[in-house]
Amino acid sequence: MKVLVHDHSGHPFQAELSRELARRGHDVTHSYVSGYVSGKGRLEALPGEQITFVGIGGEKKVEQRRYVQRLFREVTRGFALVRHVLQVNPDIVVLSNVQIPTMVIFAFVMSVLRRPWVLWHQDVYAIALKHLAGSKLGSHFHAVAKIFWWAERYCARRAAAVVVIADSFVPVHEQWGTAAKTTVIPNWAPIGEITPRERDNAWSTEHGLGERPRLVYSGTLGFKHNPELLTGLAAAVGALGTPVDLVVVSETVTEPVLREDAAAKGVHLTMLPFQPYERLPDVLGAADVLLVLLEADAGAFSVPSKTLSYLCAGRPILGFVPAENLAAHLIEESGGCVLPPESGSVEAAAAWVHDLLADRSLGAKIGAASRDLAVREFNLDTITDRFESILSGTSRAKATVK
């Protein structure tokens, strides 16, 4: 079977799935958008691997808040994606993390050409936008959210199959009339690539991280996150008598706010851009506590994938996330701490971190439980079996058009 997996973001676990499909004998091309700034995975073939990795859409980065420019770029990417599909000429396409304007163009052309494709639904963008409109975005985004709802439904209806990452997505597809072709497969992280490392390692030394306990956040910081919870937590732990380093590995428009807030609160902040994927195990291993953020409005329709990488790293996790989110369940099962994503949670979070740092054996125990949970849950053979079944079924059928 000739398979094209296109993951806009270039994240690690999508690349791992492509590698496993290729290892099973499929002819796999894995593509991503070169200019999208994110924590990318290993996007090049290793010696002996029979798989092709391709970056499309150009290297130029786009300022996320320049909306007209961004819309133009996402429309352009839609045509680039169509050309890419025609060039690869696969039996089946899997689409992940693709922006709505890009996906509408893609879905329309695939419908005309009668080519089957699978929507790997990582976020319900229309619902996220609806919640942000009028708060973090202007009120006119209510109208944009309605358009996106229609557009996202249009795309889902034209996919031959849909894979969603949590049960909470299913009611949306019931409304869209696409639940019958929807399968729930939770995300995972590559346990063989993200392994536990020593706290004091080459990466921590390279960046001058000393003896102070370290709170580490690694991943996207966007509208779905409140970065002031990070600085508030670090300051509160310090106020309990345990000064800490706050290490943030991200590239975000909120960086100036984060720096100013850290300075105002007297927090020792180390801010770094996304690190090469091969350094990620050392980045996460350097933490005493790993931090997760997710706003309450995004609770049901987004699962922070960084949580899954954190579990692989074998470190205690503290999450300011809604209790109903899948990430919250995983953190609690590992023995970590979950609190609502609001400033009123900072005091309790600081107390948990303070007690954890005072008891190294407890931190080691929770870290080991985190790694055990990852090994138990992230079974690549089982996951690939499920994807392979969906791809085999849809690649032989014509695209479903309602």
Residue pairs with C-beta under 8 A, 6 or more apart in sequence:
1 26
1 27
1 91
1 92
1 391
1 392
1 395
2 26
2 27
2 88
2 89
2 90
2 91
2 92
3 18
3 21
3 26
3 27
3 28
3 29
3 90
3 91
3 92
3 93
3 94
3 391
3 395
4 28
4 29
4 30
4 31
4 84
4 85
4 88
4 90
4 92
4 93
4 94
5 14
5 17
5 18
5 21
5 28
5 29
5 30
5 31
5 93
5 94
5 96
6 30
6 31
6 32
6 81
6 84
6 93
6 94
6 95
6 96
6 98
7 14
7 15
7 30
7 31
7 32
7 96
7 97
7 120
8 32
8 33
8 36
8 96
8 97
8 98
8 99
8 102
9 32
9 33
9 36
9 38
9 40
9 96
9 97
10 32
10 33
10 36
10 38
10 40
10 41
10 43
10 55
11 38
11 39
11 40
11 41
11 97
11 305
12 39
12 40
12 41
12 42
12 189
12 190
12 193
12 194
12 277
12 280
12 309
13 41
13 187
13 188
13 189
13 190
13 305
13 308
14 30
14 41
14 96
14 120
15 30
15 41
15 42
15 43
15 53
16 41
16 190
16 193
16 380
17 380
17 383
17 384
17 387
18 28
18 30
18 51
19 28
19 49
19 51
20 380
20 381
20 384
21 28
21 384
21 387
21 388
21 391
22 28
22 49
22 50
22 51
23 49
24 384
24 388
28 51
28 52
29 51
29 52
29 53
29 54
29 88
29 90
30 43
30 51
30 52
30 53
30 54
31 53
31 54
31 55
31 56
31 84
32 40
32 43
32 53
32 54
32 55
32 56
33 55
33 56
33 57
33 77
34 55
34 56
34 57
34 58
34 59
35 57
35 58
35 59
35 60
35 61
35 62
36 57
37 61
37 251
37 274
38 220
38 274
39 218
39 219
39 220
39 274
39 277
39 280
39 306
40 274
40 277
41 190
41 193
41 277
42 193
42 277
42 278
43 53
43 55
44 53
45 51
45 52
45 53
54 84
56 77
56 80
56 81
56 84
57 73
57 76
57 77
57 80
57 81
58 80
62 69
62 70
62 73
63 69
63 70
63 253
64 70
64 222
64 253
65 253
71 101
74 99
74 100
74 101
74 102
75 101
75 102
75 105
77 99
77 102
78 101
78 102
78 103
78 104
78 105
78 106
79 105
81 98
81 102
81 105
81 106
82 105
82 106
82 109
82 110
85 93
85 106
85 110
85 115
91 395
92 116
92 117
92 118
92 160
92 391
92 394
92 395
93 110
93 115
93 116
93 117
93 118
94 117
94 118
94 120
94 387
94 391
95 103
95 106
95 117
95 118
95 119
95 120
95 159
96 120
96 122
97 120
97 122
97 123
98 106
99 125
100 125
100 126
100 148
100 151
100 152
100 155
101 151
103 151
103 152
103 155
104 151
104 154
104 155
106 117
106 155
107 117
107 154
107 155
107 158
107 159
108 158
110 116
110 117
110 158
110 399
111 158
111 399
111 401
114 398
114 399
115 399
116 160
116 394
116 395
116 397
116 398
116 399
116 400
117 159
117 160
117 394
117 399
118 159
118 160
118 161
118 162
118 163
118 390
118 391
118 394
119 155
119 156
119 159
119 161
119 162
119 163
120 163
121 156
121 162
121 163
121 164
121 165
121 169
122 165
122 187
122 302
123 301
123 302
124 152
124 169
124 172
124 301
125 148
125 152
126 145
126 146
126 148
126 149
126 151
126 152
127 145
127 149
127 172
127 300
127 301
128 223
128 224
128 297
128 298
128 301
128 302
129 137
129 141
129 144
129 145
129 148
130 142
130 145
130 149
131 297
131 298
132 141
132 223
132 297
133 139
133 140
133 141
133 142
133 144
133 145
134 141
134 142
136 223
137 223
153 176
153 178
156 162
156 173
156 176
156 178
157 176
157 177
157 178
157 400
157 401
157 402
158 399
158 400
158 401
158 402
159 178
159 181
159 399
159 400
160 181
160 394
160 397
160 398
160 399
160 400
161 181
161 182
161 183
161 390
161 393
161 394
162 173
162 178
162 181
162 182
162 183
163 182
163 183
163 184
163 185
163 387
163 390
164 170
164 173
164 182
164 183
164 184
164 185
165 184
165 185
165 186
165 187
165 303
165 326
166 184
166 186
166 300
166 303
166 326
167 184
168 300
168 301
168 324
168 326
169 182
169 184
169 301
170 179
170 182
170 184
172 301
173 179
173 182
177 402
181 400
183 386
183 390
185 383
185 386
185 387
186 303
186 326
186 377
187 303
187 305
187 308
188 308
188 377
188 378
188 380
188 383
189 305
189 308
189 309
189 311
189 312
189 374
189 378
190 312
190 378
190 380
191 312
191 374
191 375
191 378
191 380
193 277
193 281
194 280
194 281
194 284
194 309
194 312
194 313
195 281
195 312
195 313
196 281
196 285
196 313
196 314
196 315
196 367
196 371
197 281
197 282
197 284
197 285
197 286
197 313
198 285
199 214
199 285
199 286
199 287
199 288
200 286
201 282
201 285
201 286
202 282
203 275
203 279
203 282
203 283
203 286
204 214
204 282
204 286
207 247
207 270
207 272
208 270
209 245
209 247
209 270
209 286
210 245
212 243
212 244
212 245
212 268
213 237
213 242
213 243
213 244
213 245
213 288
213 289
213 357
214 244
214 245
214 246
214 247
214 286
214 287
214 288
214 289
215 230
215 233
215 234
215 237
215 244
215 245
215 246
215 247
215 287
215 288
215 289
215 291
215 353
216 247
216 248
216 249
216 283
216 284
216 286
216 287
216 289
216 290
216 291
217 230
217 246
217 247
217 248
217 249
217 250
217 290
217 291
217 292
217 293
218 248
218 249
218 250
218 275
218 280
218 283
218 284
218 290
218 306
218 309
219 249
219 250
219 304
219 305
219 306
220 250
220 252
220 306
221 227
221 248
221 250
221 252
221 254
221 258
221 293
222 252
223 295
224 293
224 294
224 295
224 297
224 298
224 302
225 254
225 293
225 294
225 295
226 293
226 295
226 320
226 341
227 248
227 252
227 254
227 257
227 258
227 261
227 293
228 257
228 258
228 261
228 343
229 293
229 320
229 341
229 343
229 345
229 346
230 246
230 248
230 258
230 291
230 293
231 246
231 258
231 261
231 262
231 265
231 267
231 269
232 265
232 343
232 346
233 246
233 291
233 318
233 346
233 349
233 350
233 353
234 244
234 245
234 246
234 262
234 265
234 267
234 268
234 269
235 265
235 266
235 267
236 346
236 347
236 349
236 350
237 243
237 244
237 350
237 353
237 354
237 357
238 244
238 266
238 267
239 350
240 350
240 351
240 354
241 354
242 353
242 354
242 357
242 358
243 268
244 268
244 288
244 353
244 357
245 268
245 269
245 270
246 262
246 267
246 268
246 269
246 270
247 269
247 270
247 272
247 286
247 287
248 258
248 269
248 270
248 271
248 272
249 272
249 273
249 274
249 275
249 283
250 271
250 273
250 274
251 273
251 274
252 258
255 271
258 269
258 271
259 269
259 271
261 267
262 268
262 269
263 269
275 283
280 309
281 313
284 290
284 309
284 310
284 312
284 313
284 315
285 313
285 314
285 315
287 313
287 315
288 315
288 316
288 356
288 357
288 363
289 315
289 316
289 317
289 318
289 353
289 356
289 357
289 363
290 310
290 313
290 315
290 316
290 317
290 318
291 317
291 318
291 319
291 320
292 304
292 306
292 307
292 310
292 317
292 318
292 319
292 320
292 321
292 327
292 331
293 304
293 319
293 320
293 321
293 341
294 302
294 304
294 319
294 320
294 321
294 322
294 325
294 327
294 341
295 341
296 322
296 340
296 341
296 342
298 322
299 321
299 322
299 324
299 325
300 322
300 324
300 325
302 325
303 325
303 326
303 327
304 321
304 325
304 327
307 317
307 319
307 327
307 330
307 331
308 330
308 374
308 378
310 317
310 370
311 317
311 330
311 334
311 370
311 371
311 373
311 374
311 377
312 371
312 374
312 378
313 370
313 371
314 367
314 368
314 370
314 371
315 363
315 367
315 370
316 334
316 335
316 336
316 337
316 356
316 363
316 366
316 367
316 370
317 331
317 334
317 336
317 337
317 370
318 331
318 336
318 337
318 338
318 339
318 349
318 352
318 353
319 327
319 328
319 331
319 336
319 337
319 338
319 339
320 339
320 340
320 341
320 342
320 345
320 349
321 327
321 328
321 331
321 338
321 341
322 328
322 340
322 341
323 338
323 340
328 338
330 373
330 377
331 337
331 338
332 338
333 373
334 366
334 369
334 370
334 373
335 365
335 366
335 369
335 370
336 366
336 370
337 349
337 352
337 353
339 345
339 348
339 349
355 362
356 362
356 363
356 366
357 363
